[in-house]
Amino acid sequence: FEMLNPAFNVKLGQQILSGLVVTGKFDGQTPSLACATTGGKIILHSPHDSEAQKQTENSSGQFSALKFLNLNRKITSLAAGSLGPPNGENSLMTSSKPRPDLIFVGTQSNLLAYDVERNADSFFVEVQDGVNAMVVGRMSPSGKPLILTGGNCSILGFDAKGIESFWTVTGDNVSSLALCDAEPGSQSSLLVGSDDFEIRVFKNEEVVNEITEADKVTFLDSIGAAKFAYGLANGTVGVYSNPKSRLWRVKTKHKVTALHSYDLDLDGIPEIFSGWSNGSFTVRRQENGEVIFKDTMNSPIAAILSADYRMDGKEEVMICTESGEIRAYLSTDVEFGAMYESGVGKDNASDQKMLNDLQTQKLELIAELKLLEKVQKVAKPAELTAGQLPGNTALSYTLEADVNAASVTLKVEVNTDVQIVNLIAVDLEGVVLVDREVIAISPRTQSKQAVLPIKPSKNAPCSLRIQTHVATRSLLTQLHVFETDVTLPRFAVFKQLSDASYNAPPAAKLVFMLKESIDKFIEWVNSAFLIPKPLRNENEQLHLQFVSVCDVGVIGKNGINSGFIASGQNLFIDVNKVRDGGSSASKVKIQCLSMELASDIVQDIVRFFKLTELESEADFPAELAQFEEVLKVVADCNANRLRLSADMADDSQRIKALVIRAEDSRLMGDMSSMRKAYTDLNILNSQLVAGYNVRASNHENLLATLKEVNQMIQRSANLRAGKAKARVVADCRAAVKVNNLSSLFRIIRMGYDSSMSGGPSSLSSSSSISASGD
């Protein structure tokens, strides 16, 4: 590693869990490293703590400055930072001494804030949804610092006293969190990555942007200047300059295990460090993803951090491995070039061999091209050489939702007397096709037409790269390639029906007012669905009927938590012009069985018309009935949890008594009583183990049902926009806390409960709608 300046190399001699490494000034002055290890322990490496060095230094000095914190719980997340003094403690800390950072330890059901300096818990709170990811910071410049935790479809924020100060819901289990100015000139936003392949941008409790990716979002890191880096479970890393503009992305066959930004060349622009499961780490330019350095460690990368760890005024970047090795590098003002251009940090032998093979293929293709050009020159103008296509050859592409094929079909047709040999579709974003990124077919009988069936995995817009291989009948081995991009609209799986008597509308419905004309609404329909014939505005009314041609999504527990849309599900959209407060508006009624589908439609309308506020009234009796059963399961699980905890406490007391009795019998030489006490102790221990298994099963069931509760709240919020959306989340949380189920159902249906928040200032559409037209 001649191109980087090595700072130090430390071997902890302990295994480190991937992603569970943080740095902080736990005494308020000197930096330390906290790492989670096996057995529910945390290692504290404090190189500037002279007392720790004296206590733990051995003959080699290799493992000096180490402390251990035993938690005896499975650690799921780790963070460090300061929340400021709790109320009433300002007098205890002088202004000249900085307040020490706390270590925040997340487990499957708890959050611990530990003060290393005082060797005491700052606070300990129960988090039923679990803690999968954490970040310390402020949701707004004027707000107080919080420890934000992401768990089972929920995000919570706690202040310095451990009091819950923030709560909202998201679409799936939270897998990563970061605070970032996601848009230029904006206040701090919360980036949330989740298991449903989404990156959501939160401003307080409201989602202001959503990005669909190709896999679970495992890492998020703020770069600054409205930019952030991300990593996916499928080995992809990339950078967004804002939620709507991706600068670059790359994908490898290895798993991303660490992601960090650090200004390596001192030019004021941080580079992107990424660690991988094979032990390698790479450094890329944030503008284009160009690799400027890479190296390999002896075990998988656990974390990449930066800090002034030597306290010499220079920040180092530290590469931590799962074997416990920490290698640090300093910034340098060397002008880095791309590895394949400058030769700095030369590629290994396998990369060089691959480059030579590509060069050979290039020479062969150039020779073949020259041969074809020579044949074309000697051919007569009126004749076509073997394998040559007519000059006017062109392809047409048609998308259609086909009920009989149970899929969205792409029909490709060529206009001359040639044959289609292969048809290939590539999902450029990797977000729609089920369990794959490429679909390819080779028609059994070559003809001028080919049909490619597509089954989208979710309701999301998608750009497909279509590659068609065409050949003449006389020379099928010489293929001509036609390539184009075809856009799949968000609700492509829904086929428009012309027969109004196809089926009766379902009882479930959503109604809202839209201050847009019906003609503008037709523009949205054309952008979101595959419409075979132009729609017409007849007498200021629009009646549309659709049916889904294939299944979308997966069935979740109780059938309500994943947005599954079954094949054959009907969708009705009715729009009528009405008078609203002296001006015209459109009354929109959506009828379908799925609240998830209705919320997707509403959010797409909000994006298309750039709405700032939207109130709605919803009634989904089937889903609400299922939701009521889910709430009963939550109540039963909580009751079982309390009962099992009480039983375990009683058994623990009995164990203490039996141990004392057995020891007394041993001291008195009463072997018979001692054996009886230990026999009873063994039986009681077996009961405790069985009780623990029951408790663990009950906890898993509770987490699953709480996930459904949080997702129902999110779906209800997504039926609205703006303040109405944020109000639904806050009011639902308040109703769940006090177990007011009647109020909870009113909020889901109406969007408010007058007894809690007062609802909107008026129920008329004129006061509850605020929109800016396209």
HELIX and SHEET records of a PDB file:
HELIX    1   1 SER A   50  THR A   56  1                                   7    
HELIX    2   2 ASN A   90  LEU A   92  5                                   3    
HELIX    3   3 MET A  339  SER A  342  1                                   4    
HELIX    4   4 ALA A  349  VAL A  378  1                                  30    
HELIX    5   5 ILE A  518  ALA A  528  1                                  11    
HELIX    6   6 LYS A  557  GLY A  559  5                                   3    
HELIX    7   7 MET A  595  PHE A  609  1                                  15    
HELIX    8   8 PRO A  621  MET A  668  1                                  48    
HELIX    9   9 MET A  671  ASN A  718  1                                  48    
HELIX   10  10 LYS A  723  LYS A  737  1                                  15    
HELIX   11  11 LEU A  741  MET A  750  1                                  10    
HELIX   12  12 SER A  765  SER A  768  1                                   4    
SHEET    1   A 4 ASN A   5  LYS A  11  0                                        
SHEET    2   A 4 GLU A 325  LEU A 330 -1                                        
SHEET    3   A 4 GLU A 316  THR A 321 -1                                        
SHEET    4   A 4 ILE A 301  ALA A 307 -1                                        
SHEET    1   B 4 VAL A  21  GLY A  24  0                                        
SHEET    2   B 4 SER A  32  THR A  37 -1                                        
SHEET    3   B 4 LYS A  41  HIS A  45 -1                                        
SHEET    4   B 4 LEU A  66  ASN A  70 -1                                        
SHEET    1   C 4 ILE A  75  GLY A  81  0                                        
SHEET    2   C 4 LEU A 102  THR A 107 -1                                        
SHEET    3   C 4 ASN A 110  ASP A 115 -1                                        
SHEET    4   C 4 ALA A 120  GLU A 126 -1                                        
SHEET    1   D 4 ALA A 133  GLY A 137  0                                        
SHEET    2   D 4 LEU A 146  GLY A 150 -1                                        
SHEET    3   D 4 SER A 154  PHE A 158 -1                                        
SHEET    4   D 4 GLU A 164  VAL A 169 -1                                        
SHEET    1   E 4 VAL A 174  CYS A 180  0                                        
SHEET    2   E 4 SER A 189  SER A 194 -1                                        
SHEET    3   E 4 GLU A 198  LYS A 203 -1                                        
SHEET    4   E 4 GLU A 206  THR A 212 -1                                        
SHEET    1   F 4 VAL A 217  GLY A 224  0                                        
SHEET    2   F 4 LYS A 227  LEU A 232 -1                                        
SHEET    3   F 4 THR A 236  ASN A 242 -1                                        
SHEET    4   F 4 SER A 245  LYS A 251 -1                                        
SHEET    1   G 4 VAL A 256  TYR A 262  0                                        
SHEET    2   G 4 GLU A 271  TRP A 276 -1                                        
SHEET    3   G 4 SER A 280  ARG A 284 -1                                        
SHEET    4   G 4 VAL A 291  THR A 296 -1                                        
SHEET    1   H 3 LEU A 395  ASP A 402  0                                        
SHEET    2   H 3 SER A 407  VAL A 414 -1                                        
SHEET    3   H 3 GLN A 449  ILE A 454 -1                                        
SHEET    1   I 4 VAL A 438  ILE A 441  0                                        
SHEET    2   I 4 GLN A 419  ASP A 427 -1                                        
SHEET    3   I 4 CYS A 462  THR A 472 -1                                        
SHEET    4   I 4 LEU A 475  LEU A 488 -1                                        
SHEET    1   J 6 PHE A 494  GLN A 496  0                                        
SHEET    2   J 6 GLN A 541  SER A 548 -1                                        
SHEET    3   J 6 ASN A 570  ASP A 580 -1                                        
SHEET    4   J 6 SER A 583  GLN A 591 -1                                        
SHEET    5   J 6 LYS A 509  LEU A 514 -1                                        
SHEET    6   J 6 GLU A 617  ASP A 619 -1                                        
SHEET    1   K 2 LEU A 611  GLU A 613  0                                        
SHEET    2   K 2 SER A 770  ALA A 771 -1                                        
END                                                                             
